[in-house]
Amino acid sequence: MSNIEIKNAEGKAAGTVELSSSVFGIEPNIPVIHQVVTVQLGNLRQGTHDTKGRSEVSGGGAKPWRQKGTGRARQGSIRATQWVGGGVPFGPTPRTHNRRLNNKEVKLAMRSVLSGKLRDGELTVVDNYGFDKPCTKQAVAMLKALGLEGKRVTLVVADDDIFTYLSFRNVETVRLVACSEATTHALIDNAALVLDAAGAKYFEEVLA
């Protein structure tokens, strides 16, 4: 088990919590993290990029000039790729960028990220966020108390924690992620990762 100090919303110590070493204490597998993040970013692409090929541009029903006797190079159609307004050779066409991942790889990558964040001192665990109503001022004060002001922070919240979500959504440096929607990319793309005690237990149960 890995022990980590829990802080309250005022940034003061509120005890310690034992984190599962199988989730927060493994040796990070960098190649798997890279593979999973690459696939997840690719799956976010819409794949709607498109260019018109030679058969799709307008014009070009006849040769622009006769084959011989003009002194110019022979041309067959103004739709050819060397002409202005002609088709684009080998251009992108709509397609899907989605790739599938093995669930074991996804879980290993997330365990590796969580373990790396804890090892590097970039993981902060709070007892609870303590929002009984939306309040951005209170959210900013909490970040300052935790020493995270100005840092790129990923804040993992419970799926039904609406008040915390509404409090932090306008803070420019904070990215909000619901527990059930957390991805490897969301957990690693930050300078500090913040969980509450319930969120830490959630990852222990899901990733064990």
VOKETI-881166 format. One line per field, with one value per residue: residue number from 0; residue in one letter; x, y, z of N, C-alpha, C in turn. Coordinates in nm, 3 decimals, always signed. Layout:
N
baza <- NUM/...;
timar <- A/...;
n.c1 <- X/...;
n.c2 <- Y/...;
n.c3 <- Z/...;
ca.c1 <- X/...;
ca.c2 <- Y/...;
ca.c3 <- Z/...;
c.c1 <- X/...;
c.c2 <- Y/...;
c.c3 <- Z/...;
***
This chain:
208
baza <- 0/1/2/3/4/5/6/7/8/9/10/11/12/13/14/15/16/17/18/19/20/21/22/23/24/25/26/27/28/29/30/31/32/33/34/35/36/37/38/39/40/41/42/43/44/45/46/47/48/49/50/51/52/53/54/55/56/57/58/59/60/61/62/63/64/65/66/67/68/69/70/71/72/73/74/75/76/77/78/79/80/81/82/83/84/85/86/87/88/89/90/91/92/93/94/95/96/97/98/99/100/101/102/103/104/105/106/107/108/109/110/111/112/113/114/115/116/117/118/119/120/121/122/123/124/125/126/127/128/129/130/131/132/133/134/135/136/137/138/139/140/141/142/143/144/145/146/147/148/149/150/151/152/153/154/155/156/157/158/159/160/161/162/163/164/165/166/167/168/169/170/171/172/173/174/175/176/177/178/179/180/181/182/183/184/185/186/187/188/189/190/191/192/193/194/195/196/197/198/199/200/201/202/203/204/205/206/207;
timar <- M/S/N/I/E/I/K/N/A/E/G/K/A/A/G/T/V/E/L/S/S/S/V/F/G/I/E/P/N/I/P/V/I/H/Q/V/V/T/V/Q/L/G/N/L/R/Q/G/T/H/D/T/K/G/R/S/E/V/S/G/G/G/A/K/P/W/R/Q/K/G/T/G/R/A/R/Q/G/S/I/R/A/T/Q/W/V/G/G/G/V/P/F/G/P/T/P/R/T/H/N/R/R/L/N/N/K/E/V/K/L/A/M/R/S/V/L/S/G/K/L/R/D/G/E/L/T/V/V/D/N/Y/G/F/D/K/P/C/T/K/Q/A/V/A/M/L/K/A/L/G/L/E/G/K/R/V/T/L/V/V/A/D/D/D/I/F/T/Y/L/S/F/R/N/V/E/T/V/R/L/V/A/C/S/E/A/T/T/H/A/L/I/D/N/A/A/L/V/L/D/A/A/G/A/K/Y/F/E/E/V/L/A;
n.c1 <- +0.084/+0.042/+0.105/-0.045/-0.070/-0.372/-0.547/-0.746/-1.003/-0.894/-0.629/-0.490/-0.345/-0.529/-0.509/-0.406/-0.415/-0.439/-0.329/-0.388/-0.120/-0.114/-0.240/-0.156/+0.111/+0.285/+0.549/+0.574/+0.462/+0.590/+0.588/+0.331/+0.163/+0.213/+0.117/-0.157/-0.245/-0.195/-0.378/-0.619/-0.625/-0.636/-0.886/-1.048/-1.052/-1.240/-1.230/-1.326/-1.192/-1.127/-1.041/-1.067/-1.040/-0.902/-1.119/-1.328/-1.325/-1.438/-1.492/-1.284/-1.366/-1.264/-0.954/-0.724/-0.579/-0.471/-0.289/-0.037/+0.195/+0.164/+0.373/+0.369/+0.361/+0.211/-0.122/-0.386/-0.615/-0.775/-0.829/-0.623/-0.360/-0.151/-0.256/-0.391/-0.657/-0.700/-0.729/-0.642/-0.361/-0.352/-0.474/-0.624/-0.910/-1.247/-1.248/-1.239/-1.058/-1.053/-0.933/-0.906/-0.856/-0.699/-0.857/-0.702/-0.466/-0.548/-0.621/-0.374/-0.225/-0.355/-0.313/-0.038/-0.005/-0.128/+0.038/+0.281/+0.221/+0.184/+0.439/+0.595/+0.510/+0.292/+0.032/-0.257/-0.459/-0.771/-0.990/-1.266/-1.445/-1.631/-1.839/-2.135/-2.289/-2.275/-1.973/-1.740/-1.544/-1.480/-1.373/-1.140/-1.002/-0.957/-0.779/-0.560/-0.499/-0.416/-0.181/-0.181/-0.232/-0.242/-0.133/-0.168/-0.436/-0.591/-0.898/-1.063/-1.389/-1.685/-1.949/-2.200/-2.151/-2.248/-2.223/-1.948/-1.856/-1.982/-1.861/-1.591/-1.584/-1.543/-1.287/-0.989/-0.750/-0.817/-0.915/-1.198/-1.296/-1.511/-1.540/-1.617/-1.558/-1.292/-0.980/-0.666/-0.521/-0.647/-0.574/-0.299/-0.229/-0.146/-0.023/-0.075/-0.265/-0.578/-0.761/-1.048/-1.108/-1.302/-1.285/-1.028/-1.069/-1.252/-1.097/-0.926/-1.100/-1.196/-0.968/-0.820;
n.c2 <- -0.120/+0.229/+0.524/+0.844/+1.189/+1.341/+1.634/+1.914/+2.141/+2.383/+2.351/+2.234/+1.966/+1.668/+1.417/+1.082/+0.855/+0.522/+0.397/+0.167/-0.037/-0.174/-0.014/+0.251/+0.223/+0.101/+0.030/+0.271/+0.208/+0.322/+0.287/+0.169/+0.368/+0.569/+0.447/+0.412/+0.678/+0.790/+0.648/+0.723/+1.000/+0.991/+0.877/+1.087/+1.244/+1.379/+1.306/+1.421/+1.550/+1.652/+1.645/+1.745/+1.522/+1.446/+1.357/+1.491/+1.770/+2.066/+2.123/+2.065/+1.904/+1.873/+1.865/+2.125/+2.251/+2.173/+1.869/+1.884/+2.121/+2.371/+2.456/+2.445/+2.249/+1.928/+1.879/+1.715/+1.766/+2.024/+1.954/+1.816/+1.755/+1.943/+2.183/+2.505/+2.496/+2.239/+1.882/+1.745/+1.554/+1.240/+1.334/+1.390/+1.200/+1.158/+0.957/+0.715/+0.749/+0.584/+0.344/+0.030/-0.065/-0.286/-0.379/-0.442/-0.311/-0.044/-0.017/-0.075/+0.141/+0.358/+0.293/+0.317/+0.592/+0.707/+0.603/+0.719/+0.991/+1.002/+0.925/+1.134/+1.348/+1.491/+1.440/+1.518/+1.463/+1.524/+1.546/+1.595/+1.791/+1.977/+2.158/+2.319/+2.470/+2.629/+2.806/+2.999/+3.165/+3.042/+2.808/+2.900/+2.994/+2.755/+2.623/+2.793/+2.755/+2.492/+2.516/+2.520/+2.723/+2.882/+2.664/+2.400/+2.208/+1.895/+1.804/+1.558/+1.458/+1.336/+1.170/+1.276/+1.513/+1.801/+2.065/+2.106/+2.081/+2.302/+2.506/+2.503/+2.516/+2.754/+2.825/+2.893/+2.741/+2.489/+2.158/+1.969/+1.643/+1.373/+1.089/+0.844/+0.901/+0.936/+0.933/+0.800/+1.002/+1.233/+1.216/+1.241/+1.471/+1.730/+1.949/+1.896/+1.663/+1.622/+1.454/+1.348/+1.171/+0.979/+0.955/+0.844/+0.593/+0.497/+0.462/+0.265/+0.048/+0.013/-0.021/-0.220;
n.c3 <- +0.000/-0.067/+0.101/+0.129/+0.194/+0.290/+0.202/+0.308/+0.187/+0.252/+0.223/+0.429/+0.623/+0.646/+0.747/+0.649/+0.370/+0.257/-0.042/-0.303/-0.394/-0.631/-0.809/-0.771/-0.729/-0.916/-1.155/-1.400/-1.730/-1.999/-2.290/-2.331/-2.231/-2.420/-2.655/-2.596/-2.550/-2.802/-2.962/-2.840/-2.890/-3.168/-3.202/-3.140/-3.360/-3.631/-3.897/-4.132/-4.329/-4.665/-5.009/-5.353/-5.616/-5.943/-6.092/-5.979/-5.994/-6.171/-6.526/-6.821/-7.042/-7.295/-7.485/-7.400/-7.602/-7.939/-8.013/-8.148/-8.296/-8.173/-8.022/-7.756/-7.448/-7.461/-7.361/-7.186/-7.035/-6.848/-6.597/-6.494/-6.256/-6.258/-6.332/-6.243/-6.024/-6.083/-6.012/-5.687/-5.620/-5.459/-5.224/-4.893/-4.795/-4.671/-4.383/-4.119/-3.816/-3.609/-3.378/-3.218/-2.876/-2.648/-2.348/-2.126/-2.181/-2.171/-1.900/-1.780/-1.873/-1.749/-1.478/-1.479/-1.528/-1.301/-1.102/-1.177/-1.143/-0.865/-0.780/-0.880/-0.735/-0.827/-0.772/-0.599/-0.323/-0.190/+0.095/+0.057/-0.184/-0.100/-0.183/-0.144/-0.297/-0.622/-0.669/-0.790/-0.685/-0.444/-0.549/-0.680/-0.458/-0.329/-0.504/-0.477/-0.206/-0.213/-0.345/-0.621/-0.793/-1.104/-1.235/-1.479/-1.429/-1.376/-1.271/-1.111/-1.078/-0.912/-1.090/-1.033/-0.904/-0.917/-0.819/-0.772/-1.033/-1.159/-1.021/-1.093/-1.368/-1.508/-1.458/-1.599/-1.609/-1.532/-1.597/-1.613/-1.529/-1.535/-1.320/-1.442/-1.704/-1.733/-1.899/-2.019/-2.147/-2.045/-1.777/-1.780/-1.917/-1.788/-1.526/-1.267/-1.086/-0.943/-0.702/-0.517/-0.205/-0.255/-0.532/-0.561/-0.445/-0.626/-0.862/-0.767/-0.740/-1.002/-1.162/-1.048;
ca.c1 <- +0.000/+0.113/+0.042/-0.038/-0.138/-0.495/-0.564/-0.883/-1.019/-0.811/-0.490/-0.428/-0.344/-0.650/-0.482/-0.344/-0.497/-0.362/-0.366/-0.346/+0.007/-0.136/-0.293/-0.080/+0.250/+0.356/+0.647/+0.502/+0.495/+0.586/+0.540/+0.187/+0.101/+0.224/+0.027/-0.296/-0.272/-0.199/-0.504/-0.729/-0.627/-0.683/-1.030/-1.118/-1.054/-1.365/-1.205/-1.408/-1.106/-1.155/-0.995/-1.125/-0.948/-0.913/-1.252/-1.430/-1.322/-1.518/-1.423/-1.197/-1.430/-1.186/-0.814/-0.717/-0.533/-0.442/-0.173/+0.090/+0.201/+0.146/+0.496/+0.350/+0.357/+0.082/-0.209/-0.505/-0.732/-0.744/-0.852/-0.500/-0.312/-0.057/-0.329/-0.458/-0.794/-0.706/-0.746/-0.532/-0.318/-0.331/-0.519/-0.702/-1.052/-1.312/-1.227/-1.236/-0.927/-1.074/-0.863/-0.949/-0.753/-0.726/-0.893/-0.590/-0.370/-0.605/-0.609/-0.232/-0.182/-0.410/-0.239/+0.096/-0.014/-0.155/+0.159/+0.380/+0.181/+0.214/+0.585/+0.654/+0.453/+0.193/-0.101/-0.311/-0.584/-0.843/-1.091/-1.383/-1.440/-1.707/-1.921/-2.279/-2.351/-2.172/-1.900/-1.609/-1.452/-1.436/-1.290/-1.010/-0.937/-0.913/-0.658/-0.451/-0.464/-0.346/-0.056/-0.197/-0.273/-0.165/-0.091/-0.269/-0.486/-0.703/-0.976/-1.153/-1.507/-1.787/-2.043/-2.316/-2.108/-2.279/-2.177/-1.804/-1.841/-2.021/-1.768/-1.460/-1.589/-1.497/-1.147/-0.922/-0.641/-0.868/-0.990/-1.285/-1.318/-1.592/-1.471/-1.649/-1.512/-1.148/-0.897/-0.523/-0.479/-0.697/-0.502/-0.156/-0.208/-0.159/+0.089/-0.119/-0.388/-0.646/-0.869/-1.096/-1.089/-1.394/-1.231/-0.916/-1.125/-1.315/-0.994/-0.878/-1.198/-1.210/-0.842/-0.752;
ca.c2 <- +0.000/+0.356/+0.625/+0.981/+1.282/+1.402/+1.774/+1.964/+2.248/+2.496/+2.316/+2.181/+1.820/+1.610/+1.276/+1.008/+0.749/+0.416/+0.372/+0.035/-0.036/-0.230/+0.092/+0.374/+0.196/+0.017/+0.098/+0.318/+0.148/+0.436/+0.252/+0.146/+0.500/+0.636/+0.382/+0.439/+0.820/+0.810/+0.595/+0.805/+1.126/+0.960/+0.851/+1.214/+1.311/+1.360/+1.239/+1.479/+1.622/+1.605/+1.723/+1.698/+1.460/+1.485/+1.324/+1.564/+1.913/+2.101/+2.157/+1.964/+1.808/+1.856/+1.908/+2.272/+2.287/+2.054/+1.793/+1.923/+2.241/+2.496/+2.492/+2.426/+2.110/+1.864/+1.870/+1.638/+1.817/+2.125/+1.894/+1.749/+1.808/+2.054/+2.304/+2.577/+2.450/+2.097/+1.791/+1.727/+1.414/+1.168/+1.415/+1.319/+1.179/+1.123/+0.822/+0.709/+0.731/+0.503/+0.217/-0.036/-0.093/-0.392/-0.323/-0.459/-0.205/+0.082/-0.017/-0.066/+0.279/+0.445/+0.263/+0.372/+0.737/+0.737/+0.572/+0.820/+1.118/+0.991/+0.921/+1.264/+1.452/+1.569/+1.393/+1.576/+1.400/+1.602/+1.463/+1.619/+1.926/+2.057/+2.264/+2.301/+2.551/+2.673/+2.924/+3.003/+3.230/+2.938/+2.716/+2.964/+2.995/+2.618/+2.599/+2.869/+2.690/+2.367/+2.547/+2.485/+2.842/+2.906/+2.540/+2.326/+2.109/+1.808/+1.780/+1.445/+1.475/+1.231/+1.194/+1.352/+1.628/+1.915/+2.191/+2.118/+2.105/+2.439/+2.598/+2.504/+2.512/+2.880/+2.847/+2.867/+2.643/+2.362/+2.069/+1.884/+1.510/+1.285/+0.963/+0.741/+0.943/+0.961/+0.860/+0.813/+1.135/+1.334/+1.208/+1.273/+1.600/+1.834/+1.963/+1.848/+1.583/+1.635/+1.359/+1.341/+1.037/+0.889/+0.930/+0.751/+0.460/+0.456/+0.408/+0.139/-0.057/-0.008/-0.058/-0.331;
ca.c3 <- +0.000/-0.072/+0.185/+0.081/+0.283/+0.240/+0.239/+0.299/+0.091/+0.294/+0.200/+0.550/+0.632/+0.704/+0.769/+0.540/+0.313/+0.195/-0.180/-0.348/-0.468/-0.764/-0.894/-0.752/-0.693/-1.012/-1.240/-1.519/-1.858/-2.090/-2.426/-2.332/-2.217/-2.550/-2.751/-2.559/-2.573/-2.947/-3.014/-2.790/-2.965/-3.303/-3.197/-3.128/-3.490/-3.702/-4.024/-4.238/-4.424/-4.800/-5.123/-5.478/-5.709/-6.084/-6.144/-5.905/-6.023/-6.288/-6.650/-6.880/-7.130/-7.419/-7.472/-7.403/-7.736/-8.017/-7.966/-8.209/-8.377/-8.100/-7.952/-7.611/-7.405/-7.486/-7.244/-7.213/-6.965/-6.747/-6.465/-6.451/-6.128/-6.272/-6.365/-6.134/-6.018/-6.116/-5.900/-5.592/-5.625/-5.333/-5.112/-4.793/-4.817/-4.544/-4.332/-3.974/-3.755/-3.489/-3.358/-3.095/-2.778/-2.553/-2.217/-2.034/-2.211/-2.120/-1.754/-1.746/-1.900/-1.644/-1.356/-1.495/-1.513/-1.160/-1.026/-1.210/-1.080/-0.722/-0.763/-0.913/-0.650/-0.902/-0.735/-0.477/-0.280/-0.089/+0.160/-0.028/-0.241/-0.005/-0.242/-0.124/-0.401/-0.717/-0.624/-0.855/-0.594/-0.352/-0.626/-0.699/-0.327/-0.302/-0.583/-0.416/-0.080/-0.244/-0.415/-0.762/-0.868/-1.226/-1.297/-1.555/-1.334/-1.410/-1.149/-1.130/-0.990/-0.923/-1.200/-0.987/-0.824/-1.004/-0.762/-0.799/-1.176/-1.191/-0.955/-1.157/-1.515/-1.565/-1.423/-1.727/-1.600/-1.479/-1.685/-1.532/-1.584/-1.452/-1.290/-1.541/-1.836/-1.727/-1.995/-1.995/-2.193/-1.952/-1.650/-1.792/-1.983/-1.687/-1.434/-1.137/-1.089/-0.814/-0.677/-0.379/-0.151/-0.324/-0.665/-0.549/-0.422/-0.752/-0.950/-0.711/-0.770/-1.147/-1.227/-0.978;
c.c1 <- +0.087/+0.036/+0.060/-0.118/-0.263/-0.501/-0.711/-0.888/-0.938/-0.662/-0.418/-0.438/-0.469/-0.633/-0.412/-0.440/-0.403/-0.417/-0.311/-0.218/-0.009/-0.190/-0.204/+0.069/+0.326/+0.462/+0.577/+0.554/+0.480/+0.539/+0.389/+0.112/+0.100/+0.126/-0.119/-0.333/-0.283/-0.331/-0.621/-0.738/-0.675/-0.833/-1.112/-1.129/-1.185/-1.345/-1.287/-1.324/-1.125/-1.093/-1.056/-1.016/-0.975/-1.053/-1.362/-1.433/-1.398/-1.430/-1.352/-1.264/-1.351/-1.042/-0.808/-0.661/-0.492/-0.307/-0.042/+0.079/+0.187/+0.274/+0.485/+0.346/+0.217/+0.006/-0.336/-0.631/-0.690/-0.776/-0.728/-0.439/-0.218/-0.126/-0.385/-0.606/-0.811/-0.722/-0.622/-0.490/-0.297/-0.371/-0.600/-0.848/-1.117/-1.289/-1.227/-1.094/-0.936/-0.992/-0.907/-0.828/-0.797/-0.753/-0.780/-0.485/-0.419/-0.589/-0.463/-0.181/-0.231/-0.340/-0.099/+0.097/-0.035/-0.032/+0.268/+0.349/+0.212/+0.364/+0.648/+0.598/+0.354/+0.050/-0.141/-0.445/-0.646/-0.951/-1.225/-1.378/-1.525/-1.787/-2.068/-2.361/-2.242/-2.106/-1.760/-1.505/-1.396/-1.344/-1.149/-0.932/-0.884/-0.785/-0.538/-0.405/-0.386/-0.214/-0.061/-0.238/-0.182/-0.118/-0.206/-0.312/-0.596/-0.772/-1.078/-1.267/-1.601/-1.888/-2.160/-2.280/-2.125/-2.220/-2.027/-1.780/-1.871/-1.924/-1.637/-1.466/-1.541/-1.354/-1.062/-0.820/-0.687/-0.946/-1.068/-1.310/-1.403/-1.520/-1.492/-1.598/-1.362/-1.075/-0.750/-0.474/-0.524/-0.617/-0.357/-0.131/-0.233/-0.031/+0.054/-0.252/-0.449/-0.760/-0.923/-1.084/-1.180/-1.344/-1.114/-0.967/-1.192/-1.212/-0.937/-0.972/-1.202/-1.084/-0.769/-0.754;
c.c2 <- +0.125/+0.459/+0.764/+1.070/+1.338/+1.546/+1.811/+2.081/+2.372/+2.468/+2.259/+2.028/+1.771/+1.460/+1.214/+0.901/+0.648/+0.389/+0.238/+0.043/-0.095/-0.128/+0.215/+0.349/+0.108/+0.099/+0.141/+0.254/+0.256/+0.398/+0.231/+0.278/+0.572/+0.578/+0.417/+0.585/+0.849/+0.763/+0.681/+0.939/+1.102/+0.937/+0.979/+1.286/+1.279/+1.288/+1.293/+1.557/+1.564/+1.700/+1.663/+1.642/+1.503/+1.460/+1.407/+1.714/+1.940/+2.130/+2.037/+1.862/+1.780/+1.899/+2.061/+2.327/+2.158/+1.994/+1.849/+2.060/+2.372/+2.545/+2.478/+2.278/+2.054/+1.850/+1.795/+1.696/+1.923/+2.075/+1.822/+1.823/+1.927/+2.187/+2.370/+2.541/+2.305/+2.011/+1.782/+1.581/+1.357/+1.250/+1.334/+1.309/+1.138/+0.977/+0.827/+0.684/+0.640/+0.374/+0.159/-0.064/-0.209/-0.331/-0.336/-0.350/-0.071/+0.091/-0.005/+0.076/+0.373/+0.419/+0.323/+0.523/+0.775/+0.710/+0.676/+0.954/+1.114/+0.994/+1.058/+1.378/+1.540/+1.525/+1.454/+1.510/+1.485/+1.513/+1.474/+1.764/+2.024/+2.172/+2.231/+2.390/+2.593/+2.802/+2.923/+3.067/+3.129/+2.838/+2.772/+2.967/+2.857/+2.584/+2.670/+2.803/+2.560/+2.390/+2.517/+2.605/+2.863/+2.780/+2.479/+2.206/+2.026/+1.771/+1.670/+1.455/+1.357/+1.269/+1.283/+1.475/+1.756/+2.045/+2.212/+2.148/+2.250/+2.540/+2.611/+2.523/+2.641/+2.914/+2.801/+2.754/+2.505/+2.287/+1.972/+1.752/+1.431/+1.152/+0.860/+0.774/+0.970/+0.874/+0.880/+0.952/+1.243/+1.334/+1.255/+1.414/+1.715/+1.843/+1.915/+1.777/+1.586/+1.534/+1.384/+1.196/+0.936/+0.856/+0.833/+0.608/+0.408/+0.394/+0.277/+0.023/-0.090/-0.065/-0.175/-0.458;
c.c3 <- +0.000/+0.010/+0.124/+0.175/+0.216/+0.289/+0.233/+0.202/+0.126/+0.277/+0.321/+0.551/+0.703/+0.726/+0.650/+0.490/+0.248/+0.055/-0.224/-0.431/-0.607/-0.862/-0.888/-0.725/-0.788/-1.086/-1.369/-1.647/-1.966/-2.231/-2.433/-2.317/-2.351/-2.651/-2.721/-2.587/-2.723/-3.006/-2.967/-2.861/-3.108/-3.306/-3.182/-3.262/-3.563/-3.834/-4.139/-4.340/-4.565/-4.901/-5.250/-5.568/-5.852/-6.139/-6.079/-5.936/-6.153/-6.409/-6.711/-6.968/-7.257/-7.393/-7.479/-7.534/-7.808/-7.977/-8.020/-8.276/-8.302/-8.034/-7.801/-7.577/-7.428/-7.354/-7.282/-7.149/-6.865/-6.606/-6.413/-6.332/-6.142/-6.305/-6.239/-6.135/-6.055/-5.991/-5.813/-5.593/-5.485/-5.211/-5.012/-4.832/-4.685/-4.506/-4.180/-3.926/-3.632/-3.493/-3.225/-3.005/-2.690/-2.416/-2.116/-2.056/-2.156/-1.969/-1.710/-1.767/-1.791/-1.510/-1.361/-1.475/-1.367/-1.073/-1.052/-1.146/-0.930/-0.697/-0.784/-0.829/-0.720/-0.874/-0.601/-0.446/-0.170/-0.028/+0.087/-0.075/-0.159/-0.063/-0.219/-0.217/-0.498/-0.669/-0.684/-0.765/-0.494/-0.423/-0.646/-0.568/-0.291/-0.378/-0.522/-0.287/-0.103/-0.317/-0.563/-0.847/-0.988/-1.296/-1.379/-1.471/-1.398/-1.280/-1.179/-1.029/-1.010/-1.031/-1.158/-0.904/-0.906/-0.950/-0.787/-0.946/-1.212/-1.130/-1.031/-1.309/-1.580/-1.529/-1.541/-1.720/-1.556/-1.586/-1.597/-1.603/-1.486/-1.434/-1.400/-1.681/-1.840/-1.829/-1.959/-2.034/-2.096/-1.822/-1.661/-1.847/-1.886/-1.606/-1.294/-1.154/-0.950/-0.809/-0.538/-0.333/-0.222/-0.465/-0.663/-0.529/-0.549/-0.846/-0.897/-0.745/-0.919/-1.209/-1.160/-1.061;
***
